[in-house]
Amino acid sequence: MSPFAPFVHIKQVRGHANNPVHWQLWNPETLALAKQHDRMIFVSIGYAACHWCHVMERESFENEEVAKILNGNFIPIKVDREERPDVDRIYMNFVQATTGSGGWPLNVFLTPDLEPIFGGTYWPGPNAVASPHIGFLEVLEKIVKIWKEQKERCLNSAKETIAQLKDFADEGLKGTAGEPSDGLEIDLLEDAYQYFLKRFDSSFGGFGLAPKFPTPVNLAFLLRLGTFPATVEDVVGDMECEHAKFMAMATLKNMAKGGIHDHIGHGFARYSVTADWSLPHFEKMLYDQAQLLGVYLDAWLVTNETEMLDVVYDIADYMCVDALKHPGGGFYSSEDADSLYRRTDTEKREGAFYVWTRKEFDHILGEQDAVIPAKYWNVQIHGNVDPEHDPHDDFINQNVLAVWTTPAQLATQYGMSEEAVNQLIKNARKKLLEHRARERPRPGLDDKIIVSWNGLAIGSLARAGAVLVSVDSQRSKRMIENAEEAAEFIKKSLYDEKTGELKRVYRDGPGETPGFADDYAYLISGLLSLYEATSKVKYLQWASLLQDKQIELFWDKDAGGFFSTSNAATDLILRLKDGLDSQEPSTNGVSATNLHRLSTILGDFSLQIYANKTCEAFSPEILQHPFLFCSMLPAIVASNLGMRSVVLAGDTEDLELKRHKAKLRRKLLTNTTVVELDPKKKGEEEIKWLMERNTVLKDVLDTVERRGKSMVQICEGNRCLDAFEMGDVEAAIDELG
């Protein structure tokens, strides 16, 4: 018998509430009782939108035989990786080190002291389709036998494993400990570019083989390579910078046309099973939408291609209108991959909300009107999913919509005008969307509000709103309003003004888990973008307070950089740093850029030192594999070339000032901040605070008042480079990066 009754709380655990397995939470009480009963812990880590987590639940965790073994021999614990990324990362490192791969569900067997013995990802259950892989029942039986017969050997092996794991996961702990680094130079950007050049898929975009993930942080690096100051282009090469942009654009265009993109609704799935982006795993994650919104905005800024702007609007609508917006202001985490195909069905299938048969097309659109849309989206009578990629027969005769041709080609093929073809496609999309909304239940919503992911969303929406104010003022206004509402929600619901600390997750109230370093990093970044979009100093003030708190809680005084967890954590066997980029940018990469931005705006040189030490902490790894640290490369450029701030000082209605502001907003800036100063607001407390923090800004504002004339200044460190008149600043702005 299990010493515990079933106990469930967070959605990823609540989703297993009806399992016969007596799931517990990862908390001090559970871990203490594991020691008291001297039982191994079985920890299963996943997330609510995870397809294979649902598969393993159906096959194994709903099975009475499996439940009997787990309840009778282990303490079974369910962990939501989105609420406890610290636990996930420790044991993912173990599984990757011992098996060579990782993923979710992540299943690990631990000693009562939390030391891992054995782990893996998905194991087929007793009810699984025939599989050549070892089954979960067999794994359980072997672990039980070994623990009973060779317990001491298991414990000794676990001790050795921990020592090896510390070596495997020592990222950011071998740096120069604050000493000057002799290797973090601008040519690292060329080394990173060369890696992506070798891995680029010239047929379908993206890098490497299937499965393919969007990895927005890498695409952002490639798009921005040619927009840094001219020194970077001199080092990397003009043709190389242009080809970097080409690789990013080819990837973004193929993704936008592919099945990974929801062509009837909005938004992007998490990744593609196939190299051509045609078959996704259908879960939609907030962190992907937020980052892709920013990257497609970057793509539009460097190319002015309408197709890129359309995707920006598409993603913003998904985040703010379709599914992810909390009425109170924040953004939910994700939508599931699996759902019911019809409201009368009882069993969920992967992608059921998104796929179509040709028969449905003909019925919904009418046989004649279905011909053109079916050609456009590659809808076939027997479906367009290769059986090789359909192990559970979810996609028999089903079609994942992907753009397969162009309206111009269809117009030629069918002897129609291109306008008529576009109208048929537009009408089809409208009818299919109406049918989907009426007949199909939406996939399950994970309604957690996570600070870090909301920080990403705030930043992208704020940037997009600022950039698009002259293109579509109403959309621009709504984007900024949504960003501000999310920031205010987090401040009200997940921030303690007395301690200055964040909670990580909100769901029907704030959770118990304290904020991690990434929560602070991403939120600070979002607030800085929101400050630049609105010129409201309150967002800058909050970002400054959060930066001080992040340093207090997470800074490594010995080697530099930020640990992922605070030193108050007592339920972890390792304290790790996050330096490598993944589907999300690294905490330390974002933090280094935050520190440079704050240092420039506030005139605080000590923050620049923290930024440099953050990069230096990872110098051995960066020098060896710079392509794994794309989010940190802009900070390395700033460390070498400095970061500048454009100060727009004067009457906000001044036409020349407005013109320069519009020009700045239509330029892709990476290592340049923008500060607006209005003399009429000089007496406000927030402006006084900013003037006290940065006397250079005070001097600029005093000069404007004395001259009675607006001005633009480009400042670096504690000085402005030149006293620009309005007519002289054009060339200087053009050189900013």
C-alpha positions in Angstrom: 0.0 0.0 0.0 1.1 3.6 -0.6 1.7 5.6 2.6 -0.1 8.5 0.9 -3.6 9.2 -0.4 -3.8 10.8 -3.9 -3.1 14.5 -3.7 -3.4 16.8 -6.7 -3.2 20.6 -7.2 -1.5 22.0 -10.3 -3.1 21.3 -13.7 -0.4 18.9 -14.9 -1.0 16.9 -11.7 -4.7 17.6 -11.6 -4.9 16.1 -15.1 -4.0 12.8 -13.5 -6.5 13.1 -10.6 -8.5 10.1 -11.7 -5.5 7.8 -12.2 -5.3 4.8 -9.9 -1.7 5.9 -9.3 -1.5 7.9 -6.0 0.4 10.9 -7.3 2.0 13.3 -4.9 3.5 16.8 -5.2 7.2 17.5 -5.1 7.3 19.2 -1.7 9.1 19.0 1.6 6.4 16.8 3.2 6.5 14.2 0.4 10.3 14.1 0.3 10.6 13.7 4.0 8.1 10.8 4.1 10.0 9.1 1.3 13.0 9.0 3.7 10.8 7.9 6.6 9.4 5.0 4.6 12.8 4.3 2.9 11.1 4.1 -0.5 12.4 4.9 -3.9 10.8 7.9 -5.6 9.3 7.6 -9.1 9.1 11.1 -10.5 7.3 11.7 -13.8 7.9 15.2 -15.2 5.8 16.6 -18.0 3.6 19.5 -19.0 -0.1 19.9 -19.6 0.1 20.3 -23.4 2.5 17.4 -23.9 1.2 14.8 -26.4 3.4 11.9 -25.3 2.6 12.6 -21.6 -1.0 12.0 -22.4 -0.1 8.8 -24.3 1.8 7.4 -21.4 -1.0 8.3 -19.0 -3.5 6.4 -21.1 -1.3 3.4 -21.6 0.3 3.1 -18.1 -0.9 5.5 -15.4 -4.6 4.5 -16.0 -3.6 0.8 -15.8 -4.4 -1.0 -12.5 -1.4 -3.3 -12.7 1.0 -0.4 -13.2 -0.7 1.5 -10.4 -0.4 -1.4 -8.0 3.4 -1.6 -8.5 3.9 2.1 -8.3 1.8 2.6 -5.2 3.1 -0.5 -3.4 6.8 0.1 -4.0 7.5 3.8 -4.8 6.5 7.3 -3.8 5.1 8.4 -7.2 5.5 12.2 -7.7 4.1 14.2 -10.6 6.0 17.4 -11.5 4.9 20.1 -13.9 8.2 21.1 -15.6 6.8 24.6 -16.2 6.2 25.2 -12.5 9.4 23.5 -11.4 12.0 23.9 -14.3 14.8 23.5 -11.7 13.7 19.9 -10.9 13.2 19.1 -14.5 16.6 20.4 -15.6 18.6 18.4 -13.0 17.0 15.1 -14.0 16.9 15.9 -17.7 20.7 16.3 -17.4 20.9 12.9 -15.9 18.8 11.2 -18.6 20.7 13.0 -21.4 24.0 12.0 -19.9 23.1 8.4 -19.4 20.9 7.7 -22.5 22.1 10.3 -25.0 18.7 11.9 -25.5 15.8 13.5 -23.5 12.3 14.7 -23.8 8.9 14.5 -22.1 7.5 12.7 -20.3 10.7 12.5 -18.3 10.6 9.5 -15.9 13.3 9.0 -13.3 13.8 6.7 -10.3 15.4 8.3 -7.3 16.8 7.2 -4.0 15.1 8.8 -0.9 18.0 11.3 -1.0 16.9 12.4 -4.5 19.8 10.8 -6.2 18.9 9.4 -9.7 19.4 5.7 -10.4 17.7 5.1 -13.7 15.6 7.2 -16.1 14.2 7.6 -19.5 11.3 9.3 -21.4 8.3 7.5 -22.9 8.0 3.8 -22.2 5.2 1.8 -23.9 2.5 0.7 -21.4 0.6 -2.6 -21.3 -2.0 -1.2 -23.6 0.4 0.2 -26.1 0.6 -0.6 -29.8 3.2 -3.2 -30.4 6.7 -1.7 -29.9 10.3 -2.9 -30.1 11.1 -0.9 -27.0 11.2 -2.1 -23.4 7.8 -1.7 -21.8 7.1 0.3 -18.6 5.9 -2.8 -16.7 9.2 -4.5 -17.4 11.1 -1.4 -16.3 9.2 -1.3 -13.0 9.6 -5.0 -12.3 13.4 -4.8 -12.9 13.8 -1.6 -10.7 11.8 -3.2 -7.8 13.9 -6.4 -8.0 17.2 -4.5 -8.1 16.2 -2.3 -5.2 15.3 -5.3 -3.1 18.3 -7.4 -3.9 21.1 -4.9 -4.6 20.1 -1.8 -2.6 23.6 -0.9 -1.4 24.9 -1.2 -4.9 22.2 1.1 -6.1 23.0 3.7 -3.4 26.7 3.6 -4.1 26.1 3.9 -7.8 23.8 6.9 -7.2 26.6 8.6 -5.2 29.0 8.1 -8.1 26.3 9.4 -10.6 25.9 12.6 -8.6 29.7 13.3 -8.9 29.6 12.6 -12.6 26.4 14.7 -13.0 28.2 17.7 -11.3 30.9 17.5 -14.0 28.3 17.1 -16.8 26.3 20.1 -15.6 29.1 22.5 -14.6 28.0 25.1 -17.2 29.0 28.6 -16.1 31.2 27.3 -13.3 34.5 27.2 -15.1 34.6 30.9 -16.2 37.2 33.5 -15.4 35.7 34.4 -12.0 35.6 38.1 -12.9 39.1 38.2 -14.3 39.5 39.8 -17.7 38.7 37.3 -20.5 41.0 37.2 -23.4 38.7 35.5 -25.8 35.2 36.9 -26.0 35.6 38.9 -29.1 33.4 39.9 -32.0 34.7 37.1 -34.2 32.6 34.7 -32.1 29.6 35.9 -34.1 31.3 34.7 -37.3 32.0 31.3 -35.8 28.3 31.0 -34.8 27.3 32.0 -38.3 29.5 29.4 -39.9 27.9 26.7 -37.7 24.4 27.7 -38.9 25.7 27.9 -42.5 26.8 24.3 -42.4 23.6 23.1 -40.8 21.2 25.1 -43.0 18.5 23.1 -44.9 18.4 24.9 -48.3 15.3 22.9 -49.3 12.9 23.7 -46.4 14.8 26.2 -44.2 15.7 25.4 -40.6 18.8 23.7 -39.5 19.7 20.0 -39.3 17.3 17.1 -39.7 13.8 16.4 -38.4 12.4 17.0 -35.9 12.7 20.7 -36.3 12.1 23.4 -33.7 11.6 27.1 -34.5 14.4 28.1 -32.1 13.5 31.8 -32.4 16.6 33.0 -30.5 18.8 31.6 -33.4 16.7 33.2 -36.1 16.8 36.5 -34.2 20.6 36.3 -34.2 20.8 35.7 -37.9 18.4 38.5 -38.7 20.3 40.9 -36.5 23.8 40.0 -37.6 23.8 42.7 -40.3 22.2 45.4 -38.1 24.9 45.7 -35.5 27.3 48.6 -35.7 29.5 48.5 -38.9 32.5 47.0 -36.9 30.6 43.7 -36.6 29.8 43.6 -40.4 33.5 44.3 -41.0 34.5 41.3 -38.9 31.8 38.9 -40.1 31.6 40.0 -43.7 29.0 41.8 -45.8 28.0 38.7 -47.8 27.9 36.6 -44.7 25.5 39.0 -42.9 23.3 39.0 -46.0 23.3 35.2 -46.2 22.5 35.0 -42.5 19.4 37.1 -43.2 18.6 34.9 -46.2 18.7 31.7 -44.0 16.5 33.2 -41.3 14.0 34.5 -43.9 13.8 31.2 -45.7 13.1 29.4 -42.4 10.4 31.9 -41.4 8.7 31.7 -44.8 8.7 27.9 -44.8 7.3 27.9 -41.3 4.6 30.4 -42.1 3.5 28.2 -45.0 3.9 24.9 -43.2 1.6 22.7 -41.1 3.3 24.0 -38.0 1.3 27.2 -38.6 -2.5 27.1 -37.9 -3.8 28.4 -41.2 -7.5 28.5 -40.2 -7.0 30.1 -36.8 -3.8 31.6 -35.6 -0.5 30.7 -33.9 2.2 28.1 -34.2 2.6 24.6 -32.9 5.7 23.7 -30.8 7.7 21.8 -33.4 7.6 19.8 -36.7 8.0 16.1 -36.9 9.0 16.5 -40.5 11.9 18.4 -42.1 9.5 20.3 -44.4 7.5 21.8 -41.4 4.3 19.9 -42.7 3.4 17.8 -39.7 3.6 19.3 -36.2 3.1 18.1 -32.7 0.1 20.3 -32.2 0.6 21.8 -28.8 0.8 25.6 -28.8 3.0 27.2 -26.2 3.0 30.9 -25.1 6.8 31.1 -25.1 6.9 30.1 -28.8 4.2 32.6 -29.7 5.9 35.4 -27.8 9.3 34.8 -29.3 8.0 34.2 -32.9 6.0 37.4 -32.7 9.3 39.3 -32.0 11.2 37.4 -34.7 8.6 38.0 -37.5 8.6 41.6 -36.4 12.4 41.7 -36.9 11.9 40.0 -40.3 9.5 42.7 -41.4 11.8 45.5 -40.1 14.7 44.2 -42.2 12.7 43.3 -45.4 9.5 45.3 -45.3 7.7 42.2 -46.7 4.0 42.2 -46.1 4.0 38.4 -45.5 6.0 38.9 -42.4 3.7 41.6 -41.0 0.7 39.4 -41.6 2.3 36.7 -39.3 2.9 39.3 -36.6 -0.8 40.2 -36.6 -1.7 36.5 -36.7 0.4 35.6 -33.6 -0.8 38.7 -31.7 -4.4 37.8 -32.4 -3.8 34.2 -31.1 -2.2 35.6 -27.9 -4.6 38.4 -27.2 -7.9 37.4 -28.8 -8.2 33.7 -29.5 -7.1 31.6 -26.5 -4.3 32.7 -24.2 -5.5 36.0 -22.6 -6.6 36.0 -19.0 -9.5 38.4 -18.4 -7.4 40.1 -15.7 -4.5 40.7 -17.9 -1.9 37.9 -17.9 -1.4 35.2 -20.6 -2.1 31.5 -20.1 0.6 28.9 -20.8 -0.5 26.6 -23.6 -3.1 24.6 -25.5 -3.0 20.8 -25.7 -2.0 18.8 -28.8 -4.9 16.4 -28.2 -8.6 17.1 -28.3 -11.9 15.6 -29.3 -12.7 15.5 -33.1 -16.4 16.0 -32.5 -18.3 17.1 -29.4 -20.0 13.6 -29.2 -16.6 11.8 -29.2 -15.2 10.3 -26.1 -11.5 9.7 -27.0 -9.1 12.5 -27.7 -6.7 12.4 -30.7 -3.6 14.3 -31.5 -4.3 17.3 -33.8 -8.0 16.5 -34.0 -8.9 20.2 -33.7 -6.7 21.1 -36.7 -7.0 18.4 -39.3 -9.5 17.9 -42.2 -10.7 15.1 -44.6 -11.3 16.0 -48.2 -14.9 14.9 -47.7 -15.3 17.6 -45.0 -13.8 20.2 -47.3 -16.4 19.3 -50.0 -19.2 19.2 -47.5 -18.4 22.5 -45.7 -17.3 24.5 -48.8 -19.3 22.8 -51.5 -17.6 20.6 -54.1 -16.9 23.3 -56.6 -15.7 25.9 -54.1 -13.5 23.3 -52.4 -11.3 22.6 -55.4 -9.0 25.7 -55.2 -8.6 25.7 -51.4 -7.9 22.0 -51.4 -5.1 22.6 -54.0 -3.8 25.6 -52.0 -3.5 23.6 -48.7 -2.6 20.2 -50.2 -5.8 18.5 -49.1 -5.9 14.9 -50.5 -8.6 12.2 -50.7 -6.5 9.8 -48.7 -4.9 12.4 -46.5 -1.5 14.0 -46.6 0.2 12.4 -43.5 2.8 9.7 -44.2 1.8 6.6 -42.2 5.4 6.4 -41.0 4.7 9.5 -38.9 1.3 8.1 -37.6 2.1 5.3 -35.1 -1.3 5.6 -33.4 -3.4 6.0 -36.6 -4.6 9.4 -35.6 -4.3 10.8 -39.2 -5.8 8.2 -41.4 -7.4 10.1 -44.4 -6.7 13.3 -42.5 -5.0 16.4 -43.9 -2.7 18.9 -42.1 -3.2 22.2 -43.9 0.0 23.7 -45.4 0.4 26.2 -48.2 1.5 24.1 -51.2 1.3 26.6 -54.1 0.5 30.3 -54.7 -2.7 32.1 -55.7 -0.9 33.2 -58.9 -0.1 29.7 -59.9 -3.6 28.5 -59.2 -5.0 31.4 -61.2 -2.9 30.4 -64.2 -3.8 26.7 -63.7 -7.6 27.3 -63.5 -7.9 30.3 -65.8 -9.0 32.6 -63.1 -8.0 36.0 -61.8 -5.6 36.0 -58.9 -8.2 38.2 -57.0 -10.8 35.5 -57.5 -8.5 32.8 -56.2 -7.7 34.9 -53.1 -11.3 35.4 -52.5 -12.1 31.7 -52.6 -9.3 31.0 -50.1 -10.5 33.8 -47.8 -14.1 32.5 -47.9 -12.9 28.9 -47.3 -10.9 30.0 -44.3 -13.9 31.8 -42.8 -16.2 28.8 -43.3 -13.7 26.3 -41.9 -13.1 28.5 -38.9 -16.8 28.8 -38.2 -17.2 25.0 -38.6 -14.3 24.4 -36.3 -15.6 26.8 -33.6 -19.1 25.3 -33.8 -18.4 21.6 -34.1 -15.0 20.9 -32.4 -14.1 21.4 -28.8 -11.0 23.5 -28.4 -7.9 21.6 -27.0 -7.4 21.7 -23.3 -6.1 25.0 -22.0 -3.3 25.1 -19.4 -4.4 28.2 -17.6 -1.3 28.7 -15.5 0.2 32.2 -15.8 4.0 31.9 -15.7 6.0 35.1 -15.0 8.9 34.3 -17.3 6.7 33.5 -20.4 4.6 36.6 -19.7 7.8 38.6 -19.6 8.5 37.3 -23.1 5.0 38.2 -24.2 5.2 41.7 -22.7 8.4 42.4 -24.5 7.3 41.3 -27.9 3.9 43.0 -27.7 5.4 46.2 -26.5 8.0 46.2 -29.3 5.4 45.4 -31.9 3.1 48.1 -30.6 5.8 50.7 -30.7 7.0 49.7 -34.2 3.5 49.5 -35.8 2.1 52.8 -34.5 2.5 54.5 -37.9 1.3 51.4 -39.8 -1.9 50.4 -37.9 -2.5 52.7 -34.9 -5.4 50.7 -33.6 -3.6 47.4 -33.6 -0.5 49.1 -32.1 -2.6 50.6 -29.3 -4.2 47.2 -28.5 -0.8 45.4 -28.4 0.6 48.0 -26.0 -2.5 47.8 -23.8 -2.2 44.0 -23.7 1.4 44.3 -22.7 0.6 46.8 -20.0 -2.3 44.8 -18.6 0.0 41.7 -18.3 2.6 43.7 -16.5 0.1 45.1 -14.1 -1.4 41.7 -13.5 1.9 40.2 -12.5 2.7 43.2 -10.3 -0.6 42.9 -8.5 -0.8 39.1 -8.3 2.7 37.7 -8.2 5.0 40.4 -6.9 5.5 41.2 -3.2 6.4 44.9 -2.9 7.7 44.4 0.6 10.3 41.8 -0.2 10.7 42.7 -3.9 10.3 39.0 -4.8 8.2 37.2 -7.4 6.2 34.1 -7.3 6.5 32.0 -10.5 3.0 30.8 -11.2 -0.6 32.1 -10.9 -3.7 29.9 -11.1 -6.7 30.8 -9.1 -4.3 32.7 -7.0 -0.5 32.8 -6.6 1.3 29.5 -6.3 3.9 28.6 -3.6 6.9 28.3 -6.0 9.2 31.3 -5.8 10.3 33.0 -8.9 13.4 31.6 -10.6 16.2 33.6 -12.3 14.5 33.3 -15.7 11.3 34.9 -14.2 13.3 37.9 -13.2 15.3 38.0 -16.5 12.4 37.8 -18.9 10.2 40.1 -17.0 13.0 42.8 -16.7 13.5 42.5 -20.5 9.8 42.9 -21.1 9.6 45.9 -18.8 12.5 47.6 -20.5 10.7 47.2 -23.9 7.5 48.4 -22.4 9.3 51.5 -21.0 10.7 52.2 -24.5 7.3 51.8 -26.0 5.4 54.0 -23.6 8.1 56.2 -22.0 6.4 55.5 -18.6 9.3 55.5 -16.1 7.3 53.3 -13.7 8.2 50.3 -15.8 11.9 51.3 -15.7 11.8 51.7 -12.0 10.3 48.2 -11.5 12.8 46.7 -13.9 15.6 48.3 -11.8 14.2 46.9 -8.5 13.8 43.5 -10.1 17.4 43.6 -11.3 18.7 44.4 -7.9 16.7 41.5 -6.5 17.9 39.1 -9.2 21.5 39.9 -8.3 20.8 39.5 -4.6 19.1 36.1 -5.0 20.9 34.4 -7.8 24.3 36.0 -8.4 27.4 33.7 -8.2 29.9 35.7 -6.2 32.7 33.3 -7.1 32.4 32.6 -10.8 30.0 35.3 -12.0 26.6 34.8 -13.8 23.3 33.8 -12.4 22.2 30.5 -10.9 18.8 29.3 -11.9 17.7 28.9 -8.3 18.3 30.9 -5.1 20.5 29.6 -2.4 17.4 29.1 -0.2 16.3 26.1 -2.2 16.5 22.9 0.0 14.9 20.3 -2.2 17.5 20.1 -5.0 20.7 18.0 -5.3 22.4 20.5 -7.6 22.4 24.3 -8.1 22.7 24.9 -11.9 23.2 27.8 -14.2 21.3 28.4 -17.4 23.7 29.6 -20.2 22.8 27.6 -23.3 19.9 28.6 -25.4 17.1 26.1 -26.1 13.5 26.7 -27.2 13.8 29.7 -24.9 16.7 32.1 -24.7 19.2 31.4 -21.8 18.6 33.2 -18.5 22.1 34.5 -18.5 22.1 35.7 -22.1 18.9 37.7 -21.4 20.3 38.9 -18.1 23.5 40.2 -19.7 21.6 42.2 -22.2 19.3 43.6 -19.5 22.3 44.7 -17.5 23.8 46.5 -20.4 20.4 48.2 -21.2 19.9 49.3 -17.6 23.5 50.5 -17.3 23.0 52.7 -20.4 19.7 54.1 -19.5 20.5 54.7 -15.8 24.1 55.6 -16.2 25.1 52.9 -13.8 28.6 51.5 -14.7 28.4 48.8 -12.0 25.6 47.0 -14.0 27.9 46.9 -17.0 30.5 45.1 -14.9 27.8 42.5 -13.9 27.0 42.1 -17.6 30.6 41.5 -18.5 31.1 39.0 -15.7 28.0 37.2 -16.7 29.5 36.6 -20.2 32.9 35.7 -18.8 31.4 33.1 -16.5 30.6 31.1 -19.6 33.7 31.9 -21.6 35.1 28.3 -21.9 31.8 27.1 -23.3 31.2 30.1 -25.5 34.7 29.9 -27.0 34.1 26.3 -27.9 30.5 26.4 -29.1 29.4 30.1 -29.6 26.3 28.9 -31.6 24.8 27.6 -28.4 24.9 31.1 -26.9 23.1 33.3 -29.5 21.2 35.2 -26.8 24.5 36.2 -25.2 26.3 37.3 -28.4 24.7 40.8 -28.4 26.0 41.3 -24.9 29.4 40.3 -26.1 29.2 42.9 -28.8 28.1 45.5 -26.2 31.1 44.5 -24.0 33.4 45.2 -26.9 31.8 48.1 -28.6 29.6 49.6 -25.9 25.9 50.2 -25.9 24.3 53.5 -26.9 21.2 55.4 -25.9 19.3 57.8 -28.2 17.8 60.6 -26.1 14.8 62.3 -27.7 14.4 65.5 -25.6 11.7 68.1 -26.1 8.1 68.7 -26.7 6.5 65.4 -27.6 4.4 67.2 -30.3 7.5 68.6 -32.0 7.3 67.4 -35.7 11.0 66.9 -36.1 11.2 64.9 -32.9 8.3 62.8 -34.0 10.0 62.1 -37.3 13.2 60.9 -35.7 11.2 58.8 -33.2 9.3 57.2 -36.1 12.6 56.5 -37.9 14.1 54.9 -34.8 11.1 52.7 -34.4 11.3 51.4 -38.0 15.0 50.4 -37.4 16.0 47.0 -35.9 18.0 48.1 -32.9 19.8 45.5 -30.7 22.4 47.4 -28.7 20.7 50.8 -28.7 18.2 52.0 -26.1 15.7 54.9 -26.6 14.9 57.4 -24.0 12.3 60.2 -24.3 12.4 63.2 -22.1 9.6 65.8 -21.9 10.5 69.1 -20.1 6.8 69.5 -19.1 7.1 66.4 -16.9 10.3 67.4 -15.2 8.6 67.9 -11.9 7.0 64.5 -11.7 8.5 62.1 -9.1 9.3 59.3 -11.6 11.2 61.8 -13.8 13.1 63.2 -10.8 14.1 59.6 -9.9 15.5 59.1 -13.5 17.4 62.4 -13.4 18.9 61.5 -10.1 20.0 58.1 -11.4 21.5 59.5 -14.6 22.8 63.0 -14.5 23.6 62.9 -18.2 19.9 62.8 -18.9 19.4 65.7 -16.5 22.0 67.7 -18.4 20.2 67.0 -21.7 16.9 68.1 -20.3 18.4 71.3 -18.8 20.0 72.1 -22.2 16.6 71.7 -23.9 14.9 74.0 -21.4 17.7 76.6 -21.6 17.6 76.7 -25.5 13.9 76.3 -25.7 14.4 73.8 -28.6 14.0 70.1 -29.0 17.1 68.0 -29.6 18.4 64.5 -30.2 21.4 63.2 -28.4 23.3 59.9 -28.8 24.9 59.0 -25.5 27.3 56.3 -24.3 28.4 55.7 -20.8 28.4 59.0 -18.9 28.7 61.3 -21.9 26.8 62.3 -25.0 29.0 61.8 -28.1 28.1 65.1 -29.9 25.6 67.9 -29.4 23.5 67.1 -32.5 21.2 69.6 -34.1 18.1 68.2 -35.6 19.5 68.2 -39.1 22.8 66.6 -38.2 21.5 63.5 -36.5 20.3 61.5 -39.6 23.6 59.9 -40.4 24.3 59.1 -36.7 21.0 57.3 -36.4 21.7 55.3 -39.5 24.9 54.0 -37.9 23.2 52.7 -34.8 22.8 48.9 -34.3 
